Amino acid sequence: MSPERLNAPAPGCSYFTPKQCIPAGTAVSPDRPVIFQPLKIRDVTFHNRIFVAPMCTFSADDGHLTDFHFQHLSVFAFRGAGLTTIEATSVSADGRISPEDSGLWKDSQIAPIKRIAEFVHSQGQKLAIQLAHAGRKASTLSPWAAGGTGNVIATEEQGGWPKDVVGPSTSSWGAGTCTPNEMSKADIEAVIADFGSAARRAVEAGVDVIEIHAAHGYLFHQFLSKTSNQRTDEYGGSWENRLRVPCGMIKAVRDAMPSGMPLFVRVSVTEWLEEIMPDSWVFEDTLRLVKMFPDLGVDLVDVSSAGNHEKQKIFTGNEYQVNLAGKLRGELAAANCPVYVGAVGRITDPVAARDIVGGNPEKDIPAKADVIFVGRQFLRDPAWVVTVGNKIGVKVQVPVQYQGAKSVSGS
């Protein structure tokens, strides 16, 4: 009988990789601020509250993730993010933002996601996917392909489908974008079914969390807002009518998920149009919507903003959306609404990140979110979880293979 292998393999992995007895990103200091405390949502426990936000990379092949996505996403999970989220993934071919978007509208797109999920799980980490449909913002070029020309439409020659773009109504997002075809009832029923089918494939691929993209002027958001939904049938006009399609999307996704899997929804809490469009989507609308989430099976609201009209006026800066998350969290707490809140938007400073999630009693600042979603800062620093720990005085576990790289003062 051979001796027990000391460098034990990760369980359930089809290839050898060492077992991470303590997942990277776990705080090993005796005193842990909230940002490094575990959080359990349904049956999934996250070992810290620093999540990687979905980030479009415009690099998929007919919707299929590639080796690029494997390395892009695995580096964040390997270095300890509490959750790593696959970018906006379209539920149908015509729902892509660009011809190079991630997709999950056919079964062949499952395997590349499953490969990423296997690695992430072998490291003791968690993986999410964001399901989306771009609606009237579909068939556009990647930012670097558009090159600041003002015309972002991807033509047929560029792999686009400008004549087949759909939306709640025929109004476009703005200059240089496609004019959508108004969706028929059959189109609406089909896209709701597409969300359910994509969720089923995501479950088969092995993700731990599903997020629905209901923000940034994509199809879910387009139906919610009067700035983009000018319909006069049962899908437009009144609050109840404008909620039919979005609620149908949520129900289709939740019904396709195991009961123990968390469901998140990213929202635009405001369109930043209040001064010029009184009927635009505002904070009070979001609060009313999120109060419906517990009955719809949604566990967390990911608070973003804007994206539904070219005339939006956004005042940006570090943590520019965090106060919106804090305001929403306070209102939900006052209403005893059990929905977790995630904050996103230029979160770059470790001390600020700590205080967003844990508050700052010395300055009488309450917590503004239960988790943070971080995008660009992870691109600059894939080991940002460790950076946060170092900055706020928390010892954080690193992968066993990297433990020989000790931190050096001043390095």
Secondary structure, DSSP 8 states (H G I E B T S, - for coil): -----SS-B-TT-SS--B--SS-TT-B-SSS--GGGS-EEETTEEESSSEEE--------BTTB--HHHHHHHHHHHHTT-SEEEEEEEESSGGG-SSTT-EE-SSGGGHHHHHHHHHHHHHTT--EEEEEE--GGG-SB--HHHHTT-S--B--GGGT--GGG-EESSS--SSTTS---EE--HHHHHHHHHHHHHHHHHHHHHT-SEEEEEE-TTSHHHHHH-TTT----STTSSSHHHHHHHHHHHHHHHHHHS-TTS-EEEEEES--S-TTT-TTS--HHHHHHHHTTHHHHT--EEEEE---S-TT------TTTTHHHHHHHHHHHHHTT---EEEEESS---HHHHHHHHH-BGGGTB----SEEEE-HHHHH-TTHHHHHHHHHT--B---GGGTTS---TT-
